[in-house]
Amino acid sequence: MSTSVDERARDAIAAAVVGRGRELTLVLAAVSAGRDVMLEGPPGTSKSTMLRAITERWGVPFVLVEGNAELTPARLVGHHNPARVLKEDYSPDNFVPGPMVEAMQTGGFLYIEELNRAPEDTLNVLLGAMAERAVTVPRVGTIPAAPSFRVLASMNPFDNVGTARISDSVYDRWCRLAVGYQSAPEEADIVARRTGCDDPALIGDGVALTRATRSHPELRRGSSVRGAIDLVAIAVELVRIEPGADQKRMLLDAALLALSARVGVDEASDATPEQVITAIWEDLFFSAPGGQRRVRTA
């Protein structure tokens, strides 16, 4: 397996990703140079899609781990099978590799989502393996990493609930890439691919409603493109179930269902998610450009 990348290889990988040309090129350059990468940006911005496309092209495993309080060092590295230990005592044969050791042995990409939710002692074990390209397991010995092993991680900079501050020593181990939302046409392309919808107007309205949640003054958190995907998929089914109904109203119902759990209302606002989504829908369909939106109705 070769980790070298030229323009043709980059273009082949890019075919599996909507947009993200610059970001993909930078990630490819970093991992080809043997570096580990932290992708920092909101959810639903094609971070894992980029990495999966690279590993598929390279033919290496993609090992996904969710960062949370339960990701202990033992869960990350692995453990000895308790039943076999009782029967056979400790031995390398009854060691069960965790995701980090699995990625090291197979030369895969270890991808940790929400790195800043992982406990500090787990991060210390991870950083040691990144620095040494090997990990020492008691009663097993030192396990070296295959040459294509990489550690990649993601963080959502806008979410601080249940997260810990990442120290400078942790940041010092990574090449960091900030990843923002894609453009409206790119998000429309993603929605079309994921839903199979062939109605450009419906897709455009769904994307516009979703993108508007990211800049609304009463919301501290807007929806990712996943909200637009669900919104359009639900709207397509509503039209199929009730073909004669008002499609604008159906779009509102789909938006309330798909987006209300994905947005966060600002603490200073007394509005509900449903009220804000309805206001955004009214802005899209009933306000003249630059004009005053109707008085909130829901």
Solvent accessible surface area in square Angstrom, and as a share of the most:
residue,aa,sasa,rsa
1,M,122,0.54
2,S,75,0.49
3,T,32,0.18
4,S,87,0.56
5,V,46,0.27
6,D,91,0.47
7,E,120,0.54
8,R,204,0.74
9,A,14,0.11
10,R,61,0.22
11,D,71,0.37
12,A,45,0.35
13,I,4,0.02
14,A,29,0.22
15,A,76,0.59
16,A,59,0.45
17,V,7,0.04
18,V,16,0.09
19,G,30,0.29
20,R,17,0.06
21,G,40,0.38
22,R,159,0.58
23,E,24,0.11
24,L,0,0.00
25,T,53,0.31
26,L,75,0.38
27,V,1,0.01
28,L,4,0.02
29,A,60,0.46
30,A,18,0.14
31,V,0,0.00
32,S,36,0.23
33,A,60,0.47
34,G,29,0.28
35,R,134,0.49
36,D,12,0.06
37,V,3,0.02
38,M,0,0.00
39,L,0,0.00
40,E,20,0.09
41,G,3,0.02
42,P,6,0.04
43,P,56,0.35
44,G,10,0.09
45,T,2,0.01
46,S,20,0.13
47,K,19,0.08
48,S,33,0.21
49,T,59,0.34
50,M,0,0.00
51,L,0,0.00
52,R,105,0.38
53,A,8,0.06
54,I,0,0.00
55,T,3,0.02
56,E,136,0.61
57,R,131,0.48
58,W,17,0.06
59,G,65,0.63
60,V,16,0.09
61,P,53,0.33
62,F,37,0.15
63,V,14,0.08
64,L,82,0.41
65,V,12,0.07
66,E,110,0.49
67,G,1,0.01
68,N,50,0.25
69,A,82,0.63
70,E,116,0.52
71,L,11,0.05
72,T,54,0.31
73,P,36,0.22
74,A,58,0.45
75,R,150,0.55
76,L,0,0.00
77,V,18,0.10
78,G,10,0.10
79,H,95,0.42
80,H,26,0.12
81,N,49,0.25
82,P,91,0.57
83,A,72,0.56
84,R,91,0.33
85,V,25,0.14
86,L,160,0.80
87,K,174,0.74
88,E,82,0.37
89,D,93,0.48
90,Y,95,0.36
91,S,30,0.19
92,P,83,0.53
93,D,113,0.58
94,N,2,0.01
95,F,23,0.09
96,V,58,0.33
97,P,62,0.39
98,G,8,0.08
99,P,32,0.20
100,M,0,0.00
101,V,0,0.00
102,E,78,0.35
103,A,0,0.00
104,M,0,0.00
105,Q,98,0.43
106,T,72,0.42
107,G,1,0.01
108,G,0,0.00
109,F,0,0.00
110,L,0,0.00
111,Y,2,0.01
112,I,2,0.01
113,E,56,0.25
114,E,43,0.19
115,L,0,0.00
116,N,15,0.07
117,R,67,0.24
118,A,5,0.04
119,P,38,0.24
120,E,135,0.60
121,D,79,0.41
122,T,2,0.01
123,L,14,0.07
124,N,88,0.45
125,V,46,0.26
126,L,1,0.01
127,L,21,0.10
128,G,33,0.32
129,A,1,0.01
130,M,12,0.05
131,A,48,0.37
132,E,128,0.57
133,R,71,0.26
134,A,23,0.18
135,V,17,0.10
136,T,97,0.56
137,V,9,0.05
138,P,98,0.62
139,R,148,0.54
140,V,40,0.23
141,G,32,0.31
142,T,86,0.50
143,I,16,0.08
144,P,93,0.58
145,A,22,0.17
146,A,31,0.24
147,P,131,0.82
148,S,9,0.06
149,F,1,0.01
150,R,12,0.04
151,V,0,0.00
152,L,0,0.00
153,A,0,0.00
154,S,5,0.03
155,M,11,0.05
156,N,12,0.06
157,P,67,0.42
158,F,144,0.60
159,D,40,0.21
160,N,126,0.65
161,V,106,0.61
162,G,62,0.60
163,T,37,0.21
164,A,60,0.47
165,R,197,0.72
166,I,12,0.06
167,S,44,0.28
168,D,106,0.55
169,S,74,0.48
170,V,9,0.05
171,Y,73,0.28
172,D,120,0.62
173,R,121,0.44
174,W,20,0.07
175,C,58,0.35
176,R,132,0.48
177,L,19,0.09
178,A,58,0.45
179,V,4,0.02
180,G,40,0.38
181,Y,75,0.29
182,Q,7,0.03
183,S,50,0.32
184,A,41,0.32
185,P,100,0.63
186,E,53,0.24
187,E,1,0.01
188,A,27,0.21
189,D,56,0.29
190,I,18,0.09
191,V,0,0.00
192,A,34,0.27
193,R,139,0.51
194,R,165,0.60
195,T,39,0.23
196,G,64,0.62
197,C,16,0.10
198,D,133,0.69
199,D,55,0.29
200,P,110,0.69
201,A,71,0.55
202,L,29,0.14
203,I,10,0.05
204,G,35,0.34
205,D,40,0.20
206,G,0,0.00
207,V,5,0.03
208,A,38,0.29
209,L,2,0.01
210,T,0,0.00
211,R,76,0.28
212,A,35,0.27
213,T,1,0.01
214,R,56,0.21
215,S,93,0.60
216,H,27,0.12
217,P,121,0.76
218,E,40,0.18
219,L,18,0.09
220,R,130,0.48
221,R,86,0.31
222,G,14,0.13
223,S,1,0.01
224,S,11,0.07
225,V,7,0.04
226,R,117,0.43
227,G,0,0.00
228,A,0,0.00
229,I,16,0.08
230,D,52,0.27
231,L,0,0.00
232,V,0,0.00
233,A,40,0.31
234,I,43,0.22
235,A,2,0.02
236,V,39,0.22
237,E,81,0.36
238,L,43,0.21
239,V,43,0.25
240,R,155,0.56
241,I,125,0.63
242,E,94,0.42
243,P,105,0.66
244,G,80,0.77
245,A,40,0.31
246,D,90,0.47
247,Q,108,0.48
248,K,90,0.38
249,R,126,0.46
250,M,10,0.04
251,L,5,0.02
252,L,3,0.01
253,D,64,0.33
254,A,0,0.00
255,A,0,0.00
256,L,42,0.21
257,L,127,0.63
258,A,6,0.05
259,L,1,0.01
260,S,27,0.17
261,A,91,0.70
262,R,76,0.28
263,V,8,0.04
264,G,5,0.05
265,V,30,0.17
266,D,46,0.24
267,E,144,0.65
268,A,100,0.77
269,S,28,0.18
270,D,134,0.69
271,A,9,0.07
272,T,61,0.35
273,P,40,0.25
274,E,77,0.34
275,Q,48,0.21
276,V,0,0.00
277,I,2,0.01
278,T,5,0.03
279,A,1,0.01
280,I,7,0.04
281,W,17,0.06
282,E,1,0.00
283,D,60,0.31
284,L,69,0.34
285,F,49,0.20
286,F,90,0.38
287,S,31,0.20
288,A,69,0.54
289,P,141,0.89
290,G,93,0.90
291,G,44,0.43
292,Q,166,0.74
293,R,60,0.22
294,R,112,0.41
295,V,131,0.76
296,R,77,0.28
297,T,96,0.56
298,A,59,0.45
